[in-house]
């Protein structure tokens, strides 16, 4: 016979304890009660508990103070706190202290029971993930860099190319979508190069207007343009003897492309407004998020400059083409951002990150893991903690069938969103919490949207 899960109810209101005890008893849980923080702390010390329901407003030991002591004694036991007036400050403090979730009184019955089940799954998830983690050996990246990570053949070939080219002065052109790690490749080349102890200067060619970019790269003389109050050395002068990384080089205006070509051919240039010819010894690494060959054919990039830059060509694959590297990347970002905590992904969360298409590539994965670590309860990241949008192919098709070409996009999206919410509510019998799960959005966001779109839902029973 399966052992009952035990729940401790901590509330100084007898009626509240009675109602919750009856409700949860009918759901098959073993119930313990405490009327204040001191009793709750003693119960945590003496009983084997699976969940604690804790009112913030308590006599004797305040609810937040009791929460601190409870998490010290039994850090793995999830705690759901009650707030009477929706006081954001106390709710935030409770979550920061380690509460699993909080509910405002009076709370919706369906939401309450769903939160209970989610919290009780927490310990099971933690046990499951730790078991899985102990059985899986730590993957070893082929490349020893602390940032470039990968074990797939595509990534191994890139690492090998970096190793071959790093010790030379060859010009390198790195191509790839945004977020694939082009700058990290340039860092790795510099770190393993003969110029590793020399200056390493980076320039974003897409972030400045033409005049400012020319001044940034090549410097200017005093009075050469409005605001040029003194002579300034450019990035090429600062990088002399070292390496310069030109990011988004596809955005470089044609006049500057010509000036860069001269640097590559003769290692000479003049400052803006100057007549003195300067000579530099600089290795150039360039990067582009566009197909540079297509840019040449379209006449937007000089063919002769392309050939000068393209001595060694490294193409960074989008993450969707080497999804096998996702687990090791996840481990890397967990170690990077967890601040010493041991954090794991649940089985469902692992599946979601493994099957997502990652349009933002490795950078998107990094941001997702970083945010999930902030949102996760304790040491387990669940699917709900992952800010990943689900593919919307079917919904897009529905929207296209109902679209009017004259309808403003904002109104069209609002109508589409309202219809999705209504469909989800209908499928779940107007259970807003389950509808939020079906839509894969936060339940509070769903409540807000129901109010915004004036969606009428049947009244729910309240527990008070």
N, C-alpha and C positions, 0 to 999 in steps of 0.2 A: 504493500500500500504506500502511495506517494506521501511523503511527509508534508504537513501543512506549512506554508510560509507564515512567519510570525511578523506582526506589525505592532509597533508601539504608538499609541495615540497620546499626545501630550497637549492637554488643553485644560484650562481652569474652569471652563463652562461645562457643567454636568450634562446639560441637554445635548450639547455638541458631541461629547464623548459617547453618550447613549446612542444618538443617531448614527454616528460613524461605526460604533461597535456592531449595531444591528445590521447595517448595510454591508460591512466587510465580513461579518460572520456569515451572512447569507452567501457571500461570494466564496466561502471556503477557507478563510484565513483564520489563523490563531491570533487573538487580540490581547494585548497588554495595555494598561492605562496608567497615566501619571498626571497629577494635577498641577505640577510646577516643574521648574528646571532642575531642582535638587533631586526630586524623585526620578526624573527622567535620566539624569546622569547615573544614579545608583542602579537603575534598571538596565542601562547599557552595560554597566560593569558586571552584572550578575546573570543576564539573560542572553540567549543566542537569538539575535534579532536579524530580520532580513530587510526591514524598512522602518523608518521613523517618520511620523507625521507630527510636526512641531509648530505650535502657535508662537508667533513672535512676541505677543503681548502676554507675559506671564508674571505672576507674583514671585517674590523671592528672587531666584536667579532669572534674569532677563532671558528671553528666547534666543537672542543673538549670542549672549554670553554662554548659554547652555550649548548652543550649536558649536562654538569654538571647542568646548571641552569634549563634546560628543565626537567630533571629528578627530580629536587627539586620541581618544580611547579606541574608537572603531572607525578608522578612516575609510574602510571599504563599504560601510553600511550607508546606503543612500538616504538622504533626509529631504523631505518635502516640507516646506514652511508655509504657514498660512499668514496672510496679511489682511487686516480688516478694512483698511481704507485705501488700498492701492498706493501706499506711500512709497514712491520710487526710491527714495534714499535708503530706506531700510531693506527693501527688496534687493537693491544693488549690493548692499553690504552683505546680505545673506548669501547671494550667489557668489560673491567674492570670497566669502568664508568657506564655501564648499558645499552649499545646498545643491541638491540635484535639480530642483525646480521650485517655483512658488505659485500659489493659487490665491486669488482674492476671494474673500467671503462676501456674499454667498456665492458658491461656485457651482458651475454646471455639472450635473451628475455624470454625464457621459465623459466630459473632459476630466473629471476627477478620477473615474475608474481607469480611463486610458493612461493617465499620468501614473497611477499606481502600478499598472502592468509594465509600463516603460521602465519605471524605477526598479521593479523587481527583476526585470530582465538584465539589469546592469551588472549585478554580481555574476550572473551566469555567463554573460558576454565576456567579462574580465577573465573568468576561469577558462573559458573556451579559447580565447585569444592567446592567453599565456601558454596553454597546452600546445596550440598550433605553433607558436613561436619557438617553443623548446624543441620541437621536432624538425624545424627547418634550419639548416645551417646558414650562417651569415654569408650572403653572396659577396664575392670578391671582385671588385672592378678591375678590368685589365689595366687601366691607367691609374697611377698612384696619386694623381692630383686630388686635392681635397674638394674640388668643385666639379670638374668634369667627371661624370659618372656614366658607366654603361658597360654591359657585358655582351651585347649583341654584336654580330659580325660587322654591321655597318659602323658602329661606334668604335670597335677595335681597329678597323681600317683607318678611321680618322686619327686615332691615337698614334698609330704607327706612322702616319704621314706627318703628324706634329713632331714625332721623334726624329724623323729623317730630315725635316726642313729646319728644325730649331737651331741646329748648330751651324747653319749657313747664313748668308746675307740675302738670300733669295726673297724677292717680293712675293707676298701672299695675298690672294683674293679669296675671301670667305663669303660664301653665298648661302642664304637660308631665310626661311620665314622668321618673322619677329618672335622672339622668345625661345629660339632653338639653341642659343648659347654661343653666338658668334663672338661676342666680346670675351667670353671665357676661353675660347680657342686662342684669341690674340694674347690673352694673359699667359696661357700655357706656353705659347711659342716664346714670348719674352722671358718667362721664368727659366726656360731651359736653353736660352740662347747664349752666344758669346758676349752679348751686350747686356746681360742680366743686371750688371751693376751700374749701367749707364741710364740716362733719363728715359722714361717711358711716358710719352705724351699722347693724350687722346683728344680727338676733335670730332664733334658731331656735325657733319656737313649738312644736315637737314634742319638744324635748329636756329640758323642765323640767316639774315638777308645777305645778298651778294657782297655788298661793300663791307659789312661787318665780318663776314666769313673770310674775305681776302685779308683784312687787317689781322684777324685772329690767327690765320695760318702763316702769313708772311710778314706781319708787323707793319708799322707805318712811321713816317717822319712827322715831326712837329709841324702843324699847320697844313697837313695834307688834305684835311677835310674838317668840317665843323665839329668841334669837340676834341680834335687831336691837339691837346695842349702841350704834349711832350712826345718825344720819340718812344716807341714801344717795340720791344722785340716780339716776333711772332713765334708760333709753336714750333716751326721748323728750326729756328735758331735755338730755342730752348731744348729741342731734342737732339741737337748736334752731338754725334758720337753714339747716340742711342737709337730708339725706335719710335715711330709715330704711327698711331692707329687712327685711320680715317673711317669713321662709321657712317653709314648711309651715304656712301660715295655717289650713288646713283642720283642724289639730289644736288650734286655740285653743278653750278651754272657753267655753260660752255667757256666763257673767258677764263675761269679758274681752272677748268680742265686743261686748257692750253698751258697755263702757267705750271700746273702740276706735271704735265708731260715734260716740260723743260727741266724740272728738278730731277725727274727720273732719268732723263737722257744725259744731262750735263752737270747735275748737282748744284745748279746756280739759280738765283732769283734776285729780285729787288724788292725792297719794302715799298708799300704804297706811298706814292709821292716822292720816292727816293731815286737816285741815279746810281748809287753805289751797288755793284754786283757782289753779292755774298755767296760764299761756297759752303756747303754743308755735307756732312757724311751721316746720312740718316737711312735706316732701314724702314721701308713702308709696308704696313699691313693694312689692307682695306677690306671693308665689309659692305654688303648690300643685301637688302631684303627683297630685291626684285631680280628677275631673270636678266642678268646683265647683257647676255647675248641678244635677247629680244629688245632691250633698250638700245643697243647698237643698231640693230636692223630698223628700228623705228626712228633713228636719227637723233635720239636724245642723249646719246653718249658716244664720245669720240672712239672710233675703231682703233686708232693707233694707241690711244691711252689704255684701252682695254687690253690690247696685246702686251703692253708694257707692265700692266698690273698683274696679268694672268700668267705669271711664271709658274706659280704653284696654286692650283685651284682646289679649295676644300668646300664641299657642299654639305651643310649640316641638315640631316633629315628631320622632317617634322616628327613629333613624338608619336603620331598615329602610325608611323611606319616602323617604329621599334617599341611597341607596347610592352614587349618582354622586359624592357628596362624599367617599367613603372615601379615594380616592387622595390628595387634597389634605390631608385630615386626617392621613393616615399620614406624609406629607412634613413636615407641621407638627410632629408629635410626634417624628419622627426628629431634626429640627433642634433641638428643645427638649431632648431627653435624650441626644443622642449625644456631647455634650461635645467638639464640634469634629471628630469622626470623620465620614468619608463612608461611610454605611451604606446598603445597598440591600436590597430584597426580591427573592428569586428569583421566577421566573415562577409556580411553583406556590404560593408564599406570597402573591403578589399575588392570584391567583385565589381563594385561601381567604379572605382578608380581604374581598374584593369580594363573595363569595357568602354569607358568614356573616350570620345574622339580627340579631346584636348586641342581645340582650335587655337588656343593661346600657347600651346606647346609646353616646354618645361617650365617656363615662367608662370604659366597659369597653374600648373601642378604645384609649384612652390607656394604660390599665393593661397591656393586651396588648403594645403596642409597647414600653413601658418595660421590661417583663420580658424581651421578646425581645432587646432590646439587651444585657441582662445575660447572657443565655444564648448568644447568637450567637457563632460562631467567626469572628473577624476581621470583615470588612466585609460579609458576606452573611447575611441572615436567611432561613432555610429554613423549610419547613413544620414540621419537628421543633422549631423554636424558638418556635413560636406556641402559647401555652397556650389553645387554643380547643377546647372540647368539641364533638364531632361530634353532629349530630342523632341521636336514638335512637328514631325512630318504630317501626322494625321490631322492635327489641329490646323496646320497651315492649309491643308487641302480643304477643310471645312470653311475656313475663312475666305479662301479664293472663290468658293462657290457662292458665297453670300456677299462678296465685295461689290460695291458700286464705285466705278472709276471716279465719280465726283465726290465721294465721301472722304473727308479729311482723315489722314492716317490716325490721328489721335482718337477720333470718334470710332473709327473702325476697330482699333485695338481695344477700346473700352467695351464695345459691344461684344467683341469676341471673348474678352475676359469674363464678362458678365454671364455669357452663355455657358462657358466652361464651369463656372462656379455653380450655376443652376443645375447643370448636368451632374456634377459631383454630389451636390446636396441631394438630388433626387435618387441617385444610386445608393447613397448611404442612409436613406430614410430621414434626411434632414438632420443627420448627426454632424454637427459642424467640425468636431475634432477629427472624425474619420474622413470627412471631406477634405480637410486640410492635409491629412496624410496622403489621400488619393492624389491630390494636386501637388504634393511634395512642396508645400509652403508652410511657414510657421503659422500656428493656429491663430495667434494674435493678428497677424497680417490678414488672414482670412476674415476674421471678425470685422476688421477695419474696412475691408472691401465690401462686405455685406452691407455695412452701414452706408458706405459711399454710394453704392448702386441701389440702395433702398430695396434690398431683397428681403421679402417677408418670409420668415421661417416660423414653424409652429412653436409655441411656448414650451420650454423644458421645465421639468421638475427641479426645484432647488433644494439643496441640503443646507440647512441653517442651524 
